[in-house]
Amino acid sequence: MNQFKQLQWYPHEELEGFYAEPNGLKWRYSIIVNKGGLIKFAVLDSNYEYADGFPKNCITVEEAKEQATKHYLSLLKQFII
């Protein structure tokens, strides 16, 4: 089984939410909780612009983190295969 470094989540200082910036990857992950409780998950490029198909609405922060992990794993698999 392959071992990989887990995403490390940090609190977003200016917005209510979290972000992860894996070293050496083009993509960054953002989870923002809007005032109404809406949770937005986004994959951002190196210019902090949304990747195609993002942002996405999530029901929970944990769901957003799971989606980020799936995206991250798919990127890592591309390097391995």
Contact map, one row per residue, 1 for C-alpha under 8 A:
111000000000000000000000000000000000000000000000000000000000000000000000000000000
111100000000000000000000000000000000000000000000000000000000000000000000000000000
111110000000000000000000000000000000000000000000000000000000000000000000000000000
011111000000000000000000000000000000000000000000000000000000000000000000000000000
001111100000000000000000000000000000000000000000000000000000000000000000000000000
000111110000000000000000000000000000000000000000000000000000000000000000000000000
000011111000000000011100000000000000000000000000000000000000000000001000000000000
000001111100000000011100000000000000000000000000000000000000000000000000000000000
000000111110000001110000000000000000000000000000000000000000000000000000000000000
000000011111000001110000000000000000000000000000000000000000000000000000000000000
000000001111100111100000000000000000000000000000000000000000000000000000000000000
000000000111111111100000000000000000000000000000000000000000000000000000000000000
000000000011111100000000000000000000000000000000000000000000000000000000000000000
000000000001111100000000000000000000000000000000000000000000000000000000000000000
000000000001111110000000000000010000000000000000000000000000000000000000000000000
000000000011111111000000000000011100000000000000000000000000000000000000000000000
000000000011001111100000000001111000000000000000000000000000000000000000000000000
000000001111000111110000000001110000000000000000000000000000000000000000000000000
000000001111000011111000000111100000000000000000000000000000000000000000000000000
000000111100000001111100000111000000000000000000000000000000000000000000000000000
000000110000000000111110101110000000000000000000000000000000000000000000000000000
000000110000000000011111101100000000000000000000000000000000000000000000000000000
000000000000000000001111100000000000000000000000000000000000000000000000000000000
000000000000000000000111110000000000000000000000000000000000000000000000000000000
000000000000000000001111111100000000000000000000000000000000000000000000000000000
000000000000000000000001111100000000000000001100000000000000000000000000000000000
000000000000000000001100111110000000000000111100000000000000000000000000000000000
000000000000000000111100111111000000000000111101000000000000000000000000000000000
000000000000000000111000001111100000000011110000000000000000000000010000000000000
000000000000000011110000000111110000000111110000000000000000000000000000000000000
000000000000000011100000000011111000001111000000000000000000100110000000000000000
000000000000001111000000000001111100001110000000000000000000000000000000000000000
000000000000000110000000000000111110111100000000000000000000000000000000000000000
000000000000000100000000000000011111111100000000000000000000000000000000000000000
000000000000000000000000000000001111110000000000000000000000000000000000000000000
000000000000000000000000000000000111110000000000000000000000000000000000000000000
000000000000000000000000000000001111111000000000000000000000000000000000000000000
000000000000000000000000000000001111111100000000000000001110000000000000000000000
000000000000000000000000000000111100111110000000000000001111100100000000000000000
000000000000000000000000000001111100011111000000000000111100000100000000000000000
000000000000000000000000000011110000001111100000000001111100000100010000000000000
000000000000000000000000000011100000000111110000011001110000000000000000000000000
000000000000000000000000001111000000000011111000011001100000000000010000000000000
000000000000000000000000001111000000000001111111111000000000000000000000000000000
000000000000000000000000011100000000000000111111111000000000000000000000000000000
000000000000000000000000011100000000000000011111100000000000000000000000000000000
000000000000000000000000000000000000000000011111100000000000000000000000000000000
000000000000000000000000000100000000000000011111110000000000000000000000000000000
000000000000000000000000000000000000000000011111111000000000000000000000000000000
000000000000000000000000000000000000000001111001111111100000000000000000000000000
000000000000000000000000000000000000000001111000111111000000000000000000000000000
000000000000000000000000000000000000000000000000011111000000000000000000000000000
000000000000000000000000000000000000000000000000011111110000000000000000000000000
000000000000000000000000000000000000000011100000011111110000000000000000000000000
000000000000000000000000000000000000000111100000010011111000000000000000000000000
000000000000000000000000000000000000000111000000000011111100000000000000000000000
000000000000000000000000000000000000011110000000000000111110000000000000000000000
000000000000000000000000000000000000011110000000000000011111101100000000000000000
000000000000000000000000000000000000011000000000000000001111101100000000000000000
000000000000000000000000000000000000001000000000000000000111111100000000000000000
000000000000000000000000000000100000001000000000000000000111111110000000000000000
000000000000000000000000000000000000000000000000000000000001111111000000000000000
000000000000000000000000000000000000000000000000000000000111111111100000000000000
000000000000000000000000000000100000001110000000000000000111111111110000000000000
000000000000000000000000000000100000000000000000000000000000111111111000000000000
000000000000000000000000000000000000000000000000000000000000011111111100000000000
000000000000000000000000000000000000000000000000000000000000001111111110000000000
000000000000000000000000000010000000000010100000000000000000000111111111000000000
000000100000000000000000000000000000000000000000000000000000000011111111100000000
000000000000000000000000000000000000000000000000000000000000000001111111110000000
000000000000000000000000000000000000000000000000000000000000000000111111111000000
000000000000000000000000000000000000000000000000000000000000000000011111111100000
000000000000000000000000000000000000000000000000000000000000000000001111111110000
000000000000000000000000000000000000000000000000000000000000000000000111111111000
000000000000000000000000000000000000000000000000000000000000000000000011111111100
000000000000000000000000000000000000000000000000000000000000000000000001111111110
000000000000000000000000000000000000000000000000000000000000000000000000111111111
000000000000000000000000000000000000000000000000000000000000000000000000011111111
000000000000000000000000000000000000000000000000000000000000000000000000001111111
000000000000000000000000000000000000000000000000000000000000000000000000000111111
000000000000000000000000000000000000000000000000000000000000000000000000000011111
